[in-house]
Structure formats: C-alpha cells, structure tokens
Amino acid sequence: MRYENKFAFPAWALDEILNRLYTSKYFFSEIFQERRVNNIYLDSPNYKNLLDNLHGVQNRVKHRIRWYGSGTQVQSPILEFKIKHGELGYKEYLPLPTFTLDTTYSYDAYLKKITRNSQGLPQAKKLLHHDILDEVPTLYNSYLRRYFLSADENFRVTIDRELSYKSISRWYSGMSGFSEEKIVIELKYEKKDIKCAANVIQDLGLRLSRNSKYVIGMQGLYFNNLQFL
C-alpha cells in the first residue's frame, strides 16, 4: 500500500515544476516518455463511488477502464480497481479485451465480451470482474502524463497536463465535455517512507490539494453543485 499526494498548479507553472525536479537534492529523473492516459470511470446508478469520495469514506473503491495512446481503436485496456484505506491505497488489475470507442461502441455488448473472456481466469480475478456487473460508464477523461523517479527509487512523481473530461454512457453519444488549464502532480511513496516524504514535498515547493479527476469531471459535466448529492 502507498500514499499518493496530489498538488495542482496552473498550466504555465510546468517549466518551474520541471526545474524543481531536475535540481532537487533527491535527484529526480524522467523514466518514461510522456504518453496519453485514458480512463472510463464506472459507477453504480446512484453514484456510490462518487458519494463515497465526496463524503470522505475511509474505505472505498473506484473502478475504471484504463488504456494508453490516442485513436478510437483501444488496445490492451485494463480494468483498474483503485482501493483506498484512509490515506493509503493500492490497485488491482484485470486485463480486458480490445474495443472501439466510436459510434459502434456499446458498453452492454462490451460487458458481455468481458464476461466471455473472464471464463478462464482464476477465481480471484473473476470476483474482481463481478464487482462491475451492476455499474455503468459515467465519465471519460484523458491527459498527457510524464513520469519521474528519485535517485533512491523511493519516490515517484507524475505530471498530468492537457486534462479533458467528456460525457459517456452505455452508448457513444458525441462525448461533449470540457478541459482544464492546469497541471496535476502526484507524489507516490510507500508507507515506510512517510517521514521523508515531508522533506521531499518541501524540497519541491509543493502544497497539498485535494484533486479528484472523477469528482471534477462529474461536477463539470453533470452537477453544478455536488453538495446536494
């Protein structure tokens, strides 16, 4: 289990943040090429996952379909279970079949394909699949992500930019949406490194902020005020 601390900055601060990473005494270096991350969030019809987040439920689970790259032909998607226990969290993964995200997209048909493909999986993986059977797609979001690692390999930093959010349901419907002119930084580390994490945050000049992409997207697309939920 690990911590994931989030920090939001205006888009124009990117060069400054990169400079802090490259000059940090923790010697961060970029470990992957920047790539596009895509997510389809799943939730119950009464928005249980969203409500758990808004109400600060300590033990909660978020389900999403994730893949990388651009285009309508989605290759190597995964079903991701983001599991939180207080401030600590971990993820479980389940590989999914390919699909096409265009006017031919039907989540109901895709769910049947997922069910067929899960037949040969171990029982533990089948149970993960079972968790989404009563959920529906609620939000699509996409962003560019860069990855950094400290010299001691105890701290990971990701930087997300060009964040966009679009509506999605069981069927493709044009996917209207909006974008954000900001960057989101995540600092990720194991429980054993929590004492040092405060020094890393100070060294990078970061300030904690709550920044759930799912909450932001749902609020921007569907709810002007989430207080009523």
Sequence and secondary structure as in RCSB ss.txt:
>XXXX:A:sequence
MRYENKFAFPAWALDEILNRLYTSKYFFSEIFQERRVNNIYLDSPNYKNLLDNLHGVQNRVKHRIRWYGSGTQVQ
SPILEFKIKHGELGYKEYLPLPTFTLDTTYSYDAYLKKITRNSQGLPQAKKLLHHDILDEVPTLYNSYLRRYFLS
ADENFRVTIDRELSYKSISRWYSGMSGFSEEKIVIELKYEKKDIKCAANVIQDLGLRLSRNSKYVIGMQGLYFNN
LQFL
>XXXX:A:secstr
 EEEEEEEEEGGGHHHHHHHHHH TT  EE S  EEEEEEEEE TT HHHHHHHTT SEEEEEEEEEESSSSEE 
S EEEEEEEETTEEEEEEEE   EE STT BHHHHHHHHHHHTTTS HHHHHHHHTTTT EEEEEEEEEEEEEE 
TTS  EEEEEEEEEEEE  SB     EEEESEEEEEEEEEGGGHHHHHHHHHHHT       HHHHHHHHHT S 
GGG 
